[in-house]
């Protein structure tokens, strides 16, 4: 798979505690911490939508038979199916809490993304070359469209792993309004890291060796510019600061070191 250079927009967040600030974990330690979709700014993000035909698909009927056969008389199957479908829809909304997603972009010059994710151009953007990451088949490109994918009988009966594949499909589809983000994602089940959460920690990908450049926001403070330059001064990682292009609405990187 041809993976382009990928970027993550972050912001400086000095915190008054003994813990290392999040920005240092990302920038100096190379940690990429996947987040719950519940924290995303798109309210539709990762929603798995199903239509009424889901009741009649083989997957749902087997699930219904397994879980409800002993609990309810057969004469109420139709009512139970609809009730279960409604409950399943509610469960799928909550299912987002069971996923962890790390987001990347193909571009480091988006004015909107610098505003949204790098605290109004005062933050930074990290460039990664993940083509040599051994697990890069887990990097998936997000598709943008005007309508959301809705899953029903025809889809679920024709896929070997219907529920799992539908979840991935949902995570990788967003409204066309977000197409400017040119997004890629790593998606992992939260349950894979139950032991880490139980110890009070968060899982993270160690991508320090894949960092190839740092871009500092056009409005970043001198304090952070100096800290970043000092940290990377004896490395092969280039440091840039974004500048406003005269007479246009574009950002251009200016190399600092």
DRENPA-3360 file (N, C-alpha, C; in nm, 2 decimals, always signed):
BEGIN
1 = XXXXXXXX = +0.08/-0.12/+0.00/+0.00/+0.00/+0.00/+0.09/+0.12/+0.00 ~ +0.05/+0.22/-0.08/+0.13/+0.34/-0.10/+0.08/+0.44/+0.01 ~ +0.16/+0.46/+0.11/+0.12/+0.55/+0.22/+0.19/+0.69/+0.21 ~ +0.12/+0.80/+0.20/+0.19/+0.93/+0.18/+0.25/+0.97/+0.32 ~ +0.32/+1.08/+0.32/+0.36/+1.14/+0.45/+0.23/+1.18/+0.52 ~ +0.22/+1.15/+0.65/+0.10/+1.18/+0.73/+0.13/+1.28/+0.84 ~ +0.03/+1.35/+0.88/+0.05/+1.46/+0.98/-0.05/+1.45/+1.09 ~ -0.01/+1.50/+1.21/-0.10/+1.51/+1.32/-0.08/+1.66/+1.38;
9 = XXXXXXXX = -0.20/+1.72/+1.39/-0.20/+1.86/+1.44/-0.22/+1.85/+1.59 ~ -0.14/+1.92/+1.67/-0.15/+1.92/+1.82/-0.14/+2.06/+1.87 ~ -0.15/+2.07/+2.00/-0.13/+2.20/+2.06/-0.05/+2.19/+2.19 ~ +0.01/+2.30/+2.23/+0.09/+2.31/+2.35/-0.01/+2.32/+2.47 ~ +0.01/+2.23/+2.57/-0.08/+2.22/+2.68/-0.01/+2.21/+2.82 ~ +0.07/+2.30/+2.86/+0.14/+2.29/+2.98/+0.04/+2.27/+3.10 ~ +0.07/+2.16/+3.17/-0.03/+2.13/+3.28/+0.05/+2.14/+3.42 ~ -0.02/+2.18/+3.52/+0.04/+2.20/+3.65/+0.03/+2.07/+3.73;
17 = XXXXXXXX = +0.12/+1.98/+3.69/+0.13/+1.85/+3.77/+0.26/+1.80/+3.74 ~ +0.29/+1.68/+3.80/+0.42/+1.62/+3.79/+0.43/+1.54/+3.66 ~ +0.31/+1.52/+3.59/+0.31/+1.44/+3.47/+0.37/+1.52/+3.35 ~ +0.42/+1.45/+3.26/+0.47/+1.51/+3.14/+0.36/+1.57/+3.05 ~ +0.36/+1.69/+3.01/+0.25/+1.75/+2.93/+0.23/+1.66/+2.80 ~ +0.10/+1.66/+2.76/+0.07/+1.58/+2.64/+0.15/+1.62/+2.52 ~ +0.18/+1.75/+2.51/+0.25/+1.80/+2.39/+0.39/+1.74/+2.38 ~ +0.45/+1.73/+2.50/+0.59/+1.67/+2.51/+0.58/+1.52/+2.48;
25 = XXXXXXXX = +0.48/+1.45/+2.53/+0.47/+1.31/+2.49/+0.46/+1.29/+2.34 ~ +0.38/+1.38/+2.27/+0.36/+1.36/+2.13/+0.49/+1.41/+2.05 ~ +0.54/+1.52/+2.09/+0.65/+1.58/+2.01/+0.79/+1.53/+2.05 ~ +0.82/+1.52/+2.17/+0.95/+1.47/+2.22/+0.97/+1.32/+2.24 ~ +0.86/+1.26/+2.27/+0.86/+1.11/+2.30/+0.80/+1.03/+2.18 ~ +0.74/+1.10/+2.09/+0.68/+1.03/+1.97/+0.56/+0.95/+2.00 ~ +0.49/+0.97/+2.11/+0.37/+0.89/+2.14/+0.25/+0.94/+2.07 ~ +0.18/+0.85/+2.01/+0.05/+0.88/+1.94/-0.06/+0.80/+2.02;
33 = XXXXXXXX = -0.14/+0.88/+2.09/-0.24/+0.82/+2.18/-0.38/+0.82/+2.11 ~ -0.43/+0.70/+2.08/-0.56/+0.70/+2.01/-0.67/+0.74/+2.11 ~ -0.78/+0.80/+2.05/-0.88/+0.86/+2.14/-1.02/+0.80/+2.11 ~ -1.11/+0.81/+2.20/-1.25/+0.77/+2.18/-1.32/+0.86/+2.08 ~ -1.39/+0.80/+1.99/-1.47/+0.88/+1.90/-1.57/+0.97/+1.97 ~ -1.61/+0.94/+2.09/-1.70/+1.02/+2.17/-1.64/+1.16/+2.19 ~ -1.51/+1.18/+2.18/-1.45/+1.31/+2.20/-1.43/+1.39/+2.07 ~ -1.47/+1.33/+1.95/-1.45/+1.39/+1.82/-1.55/+1.51/+1.80;
41 = XXXXXXXX = -1.51/+1.60/+1.72/-1.59/+1.72/+1.69/-1.70/+1.69/+1.59 ~ -1.70/+1.58/+1.53/-1.81/+1.54/+1.43/-1.91/+1.45/+1.51 ~ -2.03/+1.50/+1.53/-2.13/+1.41/+1.61/-2.17/+1.28/+1.54 ~ -2.15/+1.28/+1.41/-2.18/+1.16/+1.33/-2.07/+1.06/+1.32 ~ -1.95/+1.10/+1.37/-1.83/+1.02/+1.35/-1.84/+0.88/+1.41 ~ -1.82/+0.78/+1.33/-1.81/+0.64/+1.37/-1.95/+0.58/+1.40 ~ -2.06/+0.65/+1.37/-2.19/+0.59/+1.39/-2.21/+0.48/+1.30 ~ -2.26/+0.36/+1.35/-2.29/+0.25/+1.27/-2.44/+0.24/+1.26;
49 = XXXXXXXX = -2.49/+0.28/+1.13/-2.63/+0.29/+1.11/-2.69/+0.17/+1.04 ~ -2.81/+0.12/+1.09/-2.87/+0.00/+1.04/-3.01/+0.04/+1.00 ~ -3.07/-0.03/+0.90/-3.20/-0.01/+0.86/-3.29/-0.13/+0.91 ~ -3.42/-0.12/+0.89/-3.51/-0.22/+0.94/-3.49/-0.36/+0.89 ~ -3.43/-0.37/+0.77/-3.41/-0.50/+0.71/-3.31/-0.58/+0.79 ~ -3.24/-0.51/+0.88/-3.14/-0.58/+0.97/-3.21/-0.69/+1.05 ~ -3.34/-0.67/+1.08/-3.41/-0.77/+1.16/-3.41/-0.91/+1.09 ~ -3.42/-0.90/+0.95/-3.43/-1.02/+0.88/-3.30/-1.09/+0.83;
57 = XXXXXXXX = -3.19/-1.02/+0.86/-3.06/-1.08/+0.81/-3.02/-1.20/+0.90 ~ -2.95/-1.29/+0.84/-2.91/-1.41/+0.91/-2.83/-1.39/+1.04 ~ -2.75/-1.28/+1.03/-2.67/-1.25/+1.15/-2.76/-1.22/+1.27 ~ -2.85/-1.13/+1.25/-2.94/-1.09/+1.35/-3.03/-1.20/+1.40 ~ -3.08/-1.28/+1.31/-3.17/-1.39/+1.35/-3.10/-1.49/+1.44 ~ -2.97/-1.52/+1.40/-2.89/-1.61/+1.48/-2.87/-1.55/+1.62 ~ -2.84/-1.42/+1.62/-2.81/-1.35/+1.75/-2.94/-1.36/+1.83 ~ -3.05/-1.33/+1.77/-3.18/-1.33/+1.84/-3.21/-1.47/+1.89;
65 = XXXXXXXX = -3.19/-1.57/+1.81/-3.22/-1.71/+1.85/-3.14/-1.75/+1.97 ~ -3.01/-1.71/+1.96/-2.92/-1.75/+2.07/-2.95/-1.69/+2.20 ~ -2.99/-1.56/+2.20/-3.01/-1.48/+2.32/-3.15/-1.48/+2.37 ~ -3.25/-1.50/+2.29/-3.38/-1.48/+2.33/-3.47/-1.60/+2.32 ~ -3.43/-1.71/+2.26/-3.51/-1.83/+2.24/-3.57/-1.88/+2.37 ~ -3.49/-1.89/+2.47/-3.53/-1.94/+2.60/-3.61/-1.84/+2.68 ~ -3.59/-1.71/+2.65/-3.65/-1.61/+2.73/-3.79/-1.57/+2.70 ~ -3.82/-1.58/+2.57/-3.95/-1.54/+2.52/-4.02/-1.65/+2.44;
73 = XXXXXXXX = -4.16/-1.65/+2.44/-4.23/-1.74/+2.36/-4.21/-1.71/+2.21 ~ -4.22/-1.81/+2.13/-4.20/-1.79/+1.98/-4.30/-1.70/+1.92 ~ -4.42/-1.69/+1.98/-4.52/-1.60/+1.92/-4.49/-1.46/+1.93 ~ -4.39/-1.42/+2.01/-4.36/-1.28/+2.02/-4.23/-1.24/+1.94 ~ -4.19/-1.32/+1.86/-4.06/-1.30/+1.79/-4.06/-1.17/+1.71 ~ -4.17/-1.14/+1.64/-4.18/-1.02/+1.56/-4.16/-0.89/+1.65 ~ -4.24/-0.89/+1.76/-4.23/-0.78/+1.85/-4.09/-0.77/+1.91 ~ -4.04/-0.88/+1.95/-3.91/-0.89/+2.02/-3.80/-0.84/+1.92;
81 = XXXXXXXX = -3.82/-0.88/+1.79/-3.72/-0.84/+1.69/-3.71/-0.69/+1.68 ~ -3.83/-0.62/+1.67/-3.83/-0.48/+1.66/-3.78/-0.41/+1.79 ~ -3.82/-0.47/+1.90/-3.77/-0.41/+2.03/-3.61/-0.43/+2.04 ~ -3.57/-0.55/+2.00/-3.42/-0.57/+2.00/-3.35/-0.48/+1.90 ~ -3.41/-0.46/+1.79/-3.35/-0.37/+1.69/-3.33/-0.23/+1.74 ~ -3.44/-0.18/+1.81/-3.43/-0.05/+1.87/-3.32/-0.04/+1.98 ~ -3.31/-0.15/+2.06/-3.21/-0.16/+2.16/-3.07/-0.17/+2.10 ~ -3.06/-0.24/+1.99/-2.94/-0.25/+1.92/-2.89/-0.12/+1.87;
89 = XXXXXXXX = -2.98/-0.04/+1.81/-2.95/+0.09/+1.76/-2.89/+0.18/+1.87 ~ -2.95/+0.17/+1.99/-2.90/+0.25/+2.10/-2.76/+0.19/+2.14 ~ -2.75/+0.06/+2.14/-2.62/+0.00/+2.18/-2.51/+0.05/+2.08 ~ -2.54/+0.06/+1.95/-2.44/+0.09/+1.85/-2.40/+0.24/+1.87 ~ -2.49/+0.32/+1.92/-2.44/+0.46/+1.95/-2.34/+0.46/+2.07 ~ -2.36/+0.37/+2.16/-2.27/+0.36/+2.28/-2.15/+0.28/+2.24 ~ -2.15/+0.21/+2.13/-2.04/+0.12/+2.09/-1.92/+0.20/+2.06 ~ -1.94/+0.33/+2.02/-1.83/+0.42/+1.99/-1.73/+0.43/+2.11;
97 = XXXXXXXX = -1.78/+0.41/+2.23/-1.70/+0.42/+2.35/-1.60/+0.30/+2.36 ~ -1.63/+0.20/+2.28/-1.54/+0.08/+2.28/-1.44/+0.08/+2.18 ~ -1.42/+0.19/+2.10/-1.32/+0.20/+2.00/-1.22/+0.30/+2.04 ~ -1.10/+0.29/+1.98/-1.00/+0.39/+1.99/-0.95/+0.42/+1.85 ~ -0.93/+0.55/+1.82/-0.90/+0.59/+1.69/-0.79/+0.69/+1.69 ~ -0.68/+0.67/+1.61/-0.58/+0.77/+1.59/-0.59/+0.83/+1.46 ~ -0.60/+0.96/+1.45/-0.63/+1.03/+1.32/-0.51/+1.10/+1.27 ~ -0.49/+1.10/+1.13/-0.38/+1.16/+1.06/-0.44/+1.23/+0.94;
105 = XXXXXXXX = -0.36/+1.32/+0.88/-0.40/+1.39/+0.76/-0.29/+1.38/+0.66 ~ -0.33/+1.40/+0.53/-0.23/+1.40/+0.42/-0.17/+1.54/+0.41 ~ -0.23/+1.64/+0.47/-0.18/+1.78/+0.45/-0.14/+1.85/+0.58 ~ -0.04/+1.93/+0.57/+0.01/+2.01/+0.68/-0.02/+2.16/+0.66 ~ -0.09/+2.19/+0.56/-0.11/+2.34/+0.53/-0.26/+2.38/+0.53 ~ -0.34/+2.30/+0.60/-0.48/+2.33/+0.61/-0.51/+2.44/+0.71 ~ -0.56/+2.56/+0.67/-0.58/+2.67/+0.76/-0.69/+2.62/+0.86 ~ -0.79/+2.55/+0.82/-0.89/+2.51/+0.91/-0.84/+2.41/+1.01;
113 = XXXXXXXX = -0.76/+2.31/+0.97/-0.71/+2.22/+1.07/-0.61/+2.28/+1.17 ~ -0.53/+2.38/+1.12/-0.45/+2.45/+1.21/-0.54/+2.53/+1.32 ~ -0.65/+2.57/+1.27/-0.74/+2.64/+1.36/-0.81/+2.55/+1.46 ~ -0.86/+2.43/+1.41/-0.94/+2.34/+1.49/-0.85/+2.26/+1.59 ~ -0.74/+2.20/+1.54/-0.66/+2.11/+1.61/-0.53/+2.16/+1.67 ~ -0.49/+2.27/+1.63/-0.36/+2.33/+1.68/-0.38/+2.46/+1.75 ~ -0.50/+2.47/+1.81/-0.54/+2.58/+1.89/-0.51/+2.72/+1.82 ~ -0.58/+2.74/+1.71/-0.57/+2.86/+1.64/-0.43/+2.90/+1.60;
121 = XXXXXXXX = -0.36/+2.80/+1.54/-0.23/+2.82/+1.48/-0.12/+2.85/+1.59 ~ -0.15/+2.82/+1.72/-0.04/+2.84/+1.82/+0.02/+2.71/+1.85 ~ -0.02/+2.60/+1.79/+0.03/+2.46/+1.82/+0.14/+2.42/+1.72 ~ +0.13/+2.29/+1.69/+0.23/+2.23/+1.60/+0.17/+2.12/+1.52 ~ +0.25/+2.07/+1.42/+0.21/+1.96/+1.34/+0.33/+1.87/+1.32 ~ +0.31/+1.74/+1.34/+0.41/+1.64/+1.33/+0.40/+1.57/+1.20 ~ +0.51/+1.55/+1.13/+0.51/+1.48/+1.00/+0.57/+1.34/+1.03 ~ +0.50/+1.24/+0.98/+0.54/+1.10/+1.00/+0.56/+1.03/+0.86;
129 = XXXXXXXX = +0.66/+0.94/+0.85/+0.68/+0.85/+0.74/+0.65/+0.71/+0.79 ~ +0.53/+0.67/+0.77/+0.49/+0.54/+0.83/+0.50/+0.42/+0.73 ~ +0.56/+0.45/+0.62/+0.57/+0.34/+0.51/+0.65/+0.22/+0.57 ~ +0.74/+0.24/+0.66/+0.82/+0.13/+0.72/+0.76/+0.08/+0.85 ~ +0.65/+0.13/+0.89/+0.59/+0.08/+1.02/+0.54/-0.06/+0.99 ~ +0.58/-0.16/+1.06/+0.55/-0.30/+1.03/+0.40/-0.33/+1.03 ~ +0.32/-0.25/+1.10/+0.18/-0.28/+1.10/+0.10/-0.17/+1.02 ~ +0.17/-0.12/+0.91/+0.10/-0.01/+0.84/-0.02/-0.06/+0.76;
137 = XXXXXXXX = -0.05/-0.19/+0.75/-0.18/-0.23/+0.69/-0.30/-0.19/+0.78 ~ -0.27/-0.15/+0.90/-0.37/-0.10/+0.99/-0.40/+0.05/+0.97 ~ -0.33/+0.12/+0.88/-0.35/+0.26/+0.84/-0.46/+0.25/+0.73 ~ -0.57/+0.32/+0.75/-0.68/+0.31/+0.66/-0.73/+0.45/+0.62 ~ -0.76/+0.46/+0.49/-0.79/+0.59/+0.44/-0.94/+0.61/+0.46 ~ -0.98/+0.73/+0.50/-1.12/+0.77/+0.53/-1.19/+0.81/+0.40 ~ -1.31/+0.76/+0.37/-1.38/+0.80/+0.26/-1.49/+0.90/+0.29 ~ -1.50/+1.00/+0.21/-1.60/+1.11/+0.23/-1.71/+1.10/+0.13;
145 = XXXXXXXX = -1.84/+1.12/+0.17/-1.95/+1.11/+0.08/-2.06/+1.20/+0.14 ~ -2.16/+1.22/+0.05/-2.27/+1.31/+0.09/-2.38/+1.23/+0.18 ~ -2.37/+1.10/+0.18/-2.47/+1.02/+0.25/-2.39/+0.91/+0.33 ~ -2.45/+0.88/+0.45/-2.38/+0.78/+0.54/-2.41/+0.64/+0.49 ~ -2.32/+0.55/+0.51/-2.34/+0.41/+0.48/-2.44/+0.35/+0.58 ~ -2.55/+0.28/+0.53/-2.65/+0.22/+0.62/-2.64/+0.07/+0.59 ~ -2.64/-0.01/+0.70/-2.62/-0.15/+0.68/-2.75/-0.22/+0.71 ~ -2.78/-0.32/+0.62/-2.90/-0.40/+0.63/-2.88/-0.54/+0.59;
153 = XXXXXXXX = -2.98/-0.61/+0.55/-2.98/-0.75/+0.52/-2.88/-0.78/+0.41 ~ -2.89/-0.71/+0.30/-2.80/-0.75/+0.19/-2.66/-0.74/+0.22 ~ -2.62/-0.64/+0.29/-2.47/-0.62/+0.33/-2.43/-0.73/+0.42 ~ -2.51/-0.75/+0.53/-2.47/-0.83/+0.64/-2.47/-0.98/+0.60 ~ -2.56/-1.02/+0.51/-2.57/-1.16/+0.47/-2.46/-1.19/+0.37 ~ -2.39/-1.09/+0.31/-2.29/-1.12/+0.21/-2.15/-1.09/+0.25 ~ -2.13/-1.08/+0.38/-2.00/-1.06/+0.44/-1.97/-1.17/+0.54 ~ -1.84/-1.22/+0.53/-1.81/-1.33/+0.62/-1.81/-1.29/+0.76;
161 = XXXXXXXX = -1.75/-1.17/+0.79/-1.75/-1.12/+0.93/-1.84/-0.99/+0.93 ~ -1.97/-1.01/+0.92/-2.06/-0.89/+0.90/-2.05/-0.78/+1.00 ~ -2.06/-0.82/+1.12/-2.06/-0.71/+1.22/-1.93/-0.63/+1.23 ~ -1.82/-0.71/+1.23/-1.69/-0.64/+1.24/-1.66/-0.56/+1.12 ~ -1.69/-0.61/+1.00/-1.66/-0.54/+0.88/-1.75/-0.41/+0.87 ~ -1.87/-0.42/+0.92/-1.96/-0.30/+0.92/-1.91/-0.19/+1.01 ~ -1.85/-0.23/+1.12/-1.79/-0.14/+1.22/-1.68/-0.06/+1.15 ~ -1.59/-0.13/+1.08/-1.48/-0.07/+1.01/-1.53/+0.02/+0.90;
169 = XXXXXXXX = -1.63/-0.02/+0.83/-1.68/+0.06/+0.72/-1.74/+0.19/+0.78 ~ -1.80/+0.18/+0.89/-1.86/+0.30/+0.96/-1.75/+0.40/+1.00 ~ -1.65/+0.35/+1.06/-1.54/+0.43/+1.11/-1.46/+0.50/+1.00 ~ -1.47/+0.44/+0.88/-1.39/+0.50/+0.77/-1.48/+0.58/+0.67 ~ -1.59/+0.62/+0.71/-1.68/+0.70/+0.63/-1.72/+0.83/+0.71 ~ -1.70/+0.94/+0.64/-1.74/+1.07/+0.70/-1.81/+1.16/+0.60 ~ -1.88/+1.26/+0.64/-1.94/+1.35/+0.55/-1.85/+1.42/+0.46 ~ -1.89/+1.45/+0.34/-1.81/+1.52/+0.24/-1.76/+1.66/+0.29;
177 = XXXXXXXX = -1.83/+1.71/+0.39/-1.79/+1.84/+0.45/-1.65/+1.83/+0.52 ~ -1.61/+1.71/+0.55/-1.48/+1.69/+0.61/-1.37/+1.65/+0.51 ~ -1.40/+1.65/+0.39/-1.30/+1.60/+0.29/-1.17/+1.67/+0.29 ~ -1.17/+1.80/+0.33/-1.05/+1.88/+0.33/-0.95/+1.82/+0.43 ~ -0.99/+1.74/+0.52/-0.89/+1.68/+0.62/-0.81/+1.58/+0.55 ~ -0.85/+1.52/+0.44/-0.77/+1.41/+0.38/-0.72/+1.31/+0.48 ~ -0.81/+1.25/+0.55/-0.78/+1.18/+0.67/-0.75/+1.03/+0.65 ~ -0.66/+0.98/+0.74/-0.62/+0.84/+0.75/-0.64/+0.81/+0.90;
185 = XXXXXXXX = -0.67/+0.68/+0.93/-0.70/+0.64/+1.07/-0.64/+0.50/+1.10 ~ -0.60/+0.49/+1.23/-0.57/+0.36/+1.29/-0.69/+0.33/+1.39 ~ -0.75/+0.22/+1.37/-0.87/+0.19/+1.46/-0.84/+0.06/+1.54 ~ -0.85/+0.07/+1.67/-0.83/-0.05/+1.75/-0.94/-0.07/+1.85 ~ -0.98/-0.19/+1.89/-1.08/-0.21/+2.00/-1.02/-0.17/+2.14 ~ -1.10/-0.10/+2.21/-1.05/-0.06/+2.35/-1.02/-0.18/+2.43 ~ -1.10/-0.29/+2.41/-1.08/-0.41/+2.50/-0.94/-0.47/+2.49 ~ -0.87/-0.44/+2.37/-0.74/-0.49/+2.36/-0.64/-0.44/+2.46;
193 = XXXXXXXX = -0.68/-0.33/+2.52/-0.59/-0.26/+2.61/-0.65/-0.25/+2.75 ~ -0.73/-0.35/+2.79/-0.80/-0.35/+2.92/-0.70/-0.35/+3.03 ~ -0.59/-0.42/+3.02/-0.49/-0.43/+3.13/-0.43/-0.29/+3.15 ~ -0.40/-0.22/+3.04/-0.34/-0.09/+3.05/-0.43/+0.01/+3.12 ~ -0.56/+0.01/+3.08/-0.66/+0.10/+3.14/-0.68/+0.07/+3.29 ~ -0.67/-0.06/+3.32/-0.69/-0.11/+3.46/-0.58/-0.05/+3.55 ~ -0.46/-0.03/+3.49/-0.35/+0.03/+3.57/-0.35/+0.18/+3.57 ~ -0.46/+0.24/+3.51/-0.47/+0.39/+3.51/-0.39/+0.46/+3.40;
201 = XXXXXXXX = -0.35/+0.38/+3.30/-0.27/+0.44/+3.19/-0.36/+0.44/+3.06 ~ -0.30/+0.50/+2.96/-0.36/+0.50/+2.83/-0.27/+0.44/+2.73 ~ -0.32/+0.36/+2.63/-0.24/+0.30/+2.53/-0.18/+0.40/+2.44 ~ -0.07/+0.37/+2.38/-0.01/+0.47/+2.28/+0.08/+0.39/+2.18 ~ +0.09/+0.45/+2.06/+0.18/+0.40/+1.96/+0.31/+0.47/+1.97 ~ +0.43/+0.41/+1.98/+0.56/+0.47/+1.98/+0.60/+0.50/+1.84 ~ +0.58/+0.62/+1.79/+0.61/+0.65/+1.65/+0.73/+0.75/+1.64 ~ +0.81/+0.76/+1.75/+0.92/+0.85/+1.75/+1.01/+0.84/+1.64;
209 = XXXXXXXX = +1.04/+0.71/+1.60/+1.14/+0.68/+1.50/+1.09/+0.71/+1.36 ~ +0.96/+0.74/+1.35/+0.90/+0.77/+1.22/+0.87/+0.92/+1.20 ~ +0.91/+1.00/+1.29/+0.89/+1.15/+1.28/+1.00/+1.20/+1.18 ~ +0.96/+1.28/+1.08/+1.06/+1.33/+0.99/+1.07/+1.48/+0.99 ~ +0.97/+1.55/+1.04/+0.97/+1.70/+1.05/+0.87/+1.75/+1.15 ~ +0.90/+1.87/+1.19/+0.80/+1.94/+1.29/+0.77/+2.07/+1.22 ~ +0.64/+2.11/+1.23/+0.59/+2.23/+1.18/+0.52/+2.31/+1.30 ~ +0.58/+2.43/+1.32/+0.52/+2.51/+1.43/+0.42/+2.61/+1.38;
217 = XXXXXXXX = +0.32/+2.63/+1.45/+0.21/+2.72/+1.41/+0.26/+2.87/+1.39 ~ +0.19/+2.93/+1.30/+0.23/+3.07/+1.26/+0.21/+3.17/+1.38 ~ +0.13/+3.13/+1.48/+0.11/+3.22/+1.59/+0.17/+3.16/+1.72 ~ +0.26/+3.06/+1.71/+0.31/+3.00/+1.83/+0.40/+3.10/+1.90 ~ +0.41/+3.08/+2.03/+0.49/+3.18/+2.12/+0.64/+3.14/+2.10 ~ +0.72/+3.24/+2.12/+0.87/+3.22/+2.11/+0.92/+3.12/+2.21 ~ +0.85/+3.11/+2.33/+0.89/+3.01/+2.43/+0.89/+2.87/+2.37 ~ +0.78/+2.83/+2.30/+0.77/+2.70/+2.25/+0.86/+2.68/+2.12;
225 = XXXXXXXX = +0.88/+2.78/+2.04/+0.96/+2.78/+1.93/+1.11/+2.74/+1.97 ~ +1.15/+2.81/+2.08/+1.29/+2.79/+2.13/+1.30/+2.65/+2.19 ~ +1.20/+2.60/+2.26/+1.20/+2.47/+2.32/+1.21/+2.36/+2.21 ~ +1.13/+2.37/+2.11/+1.13/+2.27/+2.00/+1.26/+2.27/+1.92 ~ +1.31/+2.39/+1.89/+1.44/+2.40/+1.82/+1.55/+2.34/+1.90 ~ +1.55/+2.37/+2.03/+1.66/+2.32/+2.11/+1.66/+2.17/+2.12 ~ +1.54/+2.11/+2.13/+1.52/+1.97/+2.14/+1.57/+1.89/+2.02 ~ +1.54/+1.95/+1.90/+1.57/+1.88/+1.78/+1.70/+1.93/+1.71;
233 = XXXXXXXX = +1.78/+2.01/+1.78/+1.89/+2.08/+1.71/+2.00/+1.98/+1.67 ~ +2.02/+1.87/+1.74/+2.12/+1.77/+1.70/+2.06/+1.64/+1.64 ~ +1.95/+1.66/+1.57/+1.88/+1.54/+1.51/+1.87/+1.57/+1.36 ~ +1.82/+1.47/+1.29/+1.80/+1.48/+1.14/+1.65/+1.52/+1.12 ~ +1.58/+1.57/+1.22/+1.44/+1.61/+1.21/+1.44/+1.76/+1.18 ~ +1.38/+1.80/+1.07/+1.38/+1.94/+1.03/+1.27/+2.01/+1.11 ~ +1.29/+2.14/+1.14/+1.19/+2.22/+1.21/+1.15/+2.34/+1.13 ~ +1.02/+2.36/+1.11/+0.97/+2.47/+1.03/+0.87/+2.55/+1.11;
241 = XXXXXXXX = +0.85/+2.67/+1.07/+0.73/+2.75/+1.12/+0.65/+2.79/+1.00 ~ +0.52/+2.77/+1.02/+0.43/+2.81/+0.91/+0.42/+2.97/+0.91 ~ +0.41/+3.02/+0.78/+0.40/+3.16/+0.76/+0.28/+3.19/+0.67 ~ +0.22/+3.30/+0.69/+0.11/+3.34/+0.61/+0.16/+3.39/+0.47 ~ +0.12/+3.33/+0.37/+0.17/+3.37/+0.23/+0.11/+3.51/+0.20 ~ +0.19/+3.60/+0.16/+0.14/+3.74/+0.12/+0.04/+3.73/+0.00 ~ -0.07/+3.80/+0.01/-0.16/+3.82/-0.10/-0.24/+3.69/-0.13 ~ -0.24/+3.59/-0.04/-0.32/+3.47/-0.06/-0.37/+3.43/+0.08;
249 = XXXXXXXX = -0.45/+3.32/+0.07/-0.50/+3.26/+0.20/-0.43/+3.13/+0.22 ~ -0.30/+3.13/+0.19/-0.23/+3.00/+0.21/-0.12/+3.01/+0.31 ~ -0.08/+2.89/+0.37/+0.03/+2.88/+0.46/+0.14/+2.82/+0.39 ~ +0.27/+2.86/+0.42/+0.38/+2.80/+0.37/+0.48/+2.78/+0.48 ~ +0.56/+2.66/+0.48/+0.65/+2.63/+0.58/+0.78/+2.71/+0.56 ~ +0.83/+2.77/+0.66/+0.96/+2.83/+0.66/+1.06/+2.76/+0.75 ~ +1.17/+2.71/+0.70/+1.26/+2.62/+0.77/+1.34/+2.71/+0.88 ~ +1.33/+2.66/+1.00/+1.41/+2.72/+1.11/+1.54/+2.66/+1.13;
257 = X = +1.55/+2.53/+1.12/+1.67/+2.45/+1.13/+1.66/+2.31/+1.07;
% end
